[in-house]
Amino acid sequence: MAFHEVRFPANLSFGSVGGPERRTEIVALTNGYEERNSPWAHSRRRYDAGLGLRSMDDVAALIAFYEARAGQLHGFRWKDWADFKSCAPSAVPALDDQAIGTGDGVTREFALRKLYRSGPADYWRPVAKPVRGSVIVAVGGDRQVETVHYEVDYATGMVTFGAPPGPGAPVTAGFEFDVPVRFDTDRIAVSVASFQAGDLPQVPVIEVRL
């Protein structure tokens, strides 16, 4: 599958409904207890792009974007308005938002990621589609300069340093990011009359693994 490094119009994704999905296998035992297991290491997000539409011009923009992606064939970027920063939604990304590694004097590449913590449990989400120009990085608390000290691959989320961070130096980052997705339908049905009456088309979008 090809991936197009283009974002679904952010004004159309605003107002959409969606979020993370997990897959859990549950086996009920004869004694009443359960065994639970998940075959997925990472969650997968689903959205409905149709709920962000507010006019027939929005419908036209959606159809143009859909046709350019050839339906389900090509992936694209999606802005999840509920979760698109390395920090809280109301905050501005900072240098120490996320720990992406520790220097060892040899390693030069570090993958962007985001921590989700609640109680005793932690989940590290890989961030493969950072927003261009939004990534700020620090080594040992000292801000680094992009194109001088490091480069960012905005198609993979990899940060590569010119010189490897020293042993024990914490590597941290702040950033905005998109979700890699594709359309989850080969058909979009729009009724002009029903749309004007408030009946929006369903346009499912699903996260893709990279």
ABEGO torsion letter per residue (X at the ends): XBBBBBBBBAAAABGBBEEBBBBBBBBBBAAGBBBBBBABABBBBBBBAAAABABAAAAAAAAAAAAAAGEAABBBBBBBAABABABBAABBBBAAABBAEBBAGABABBBBBBBBBBEABBBBBBBABBBBGABBBBBGGBBBBBGAABBBBAAAGBBBBABBBBBGBBBBBBBBBBBBBBBABABBBBBAAAAAAGBBBBBBBBBBBX
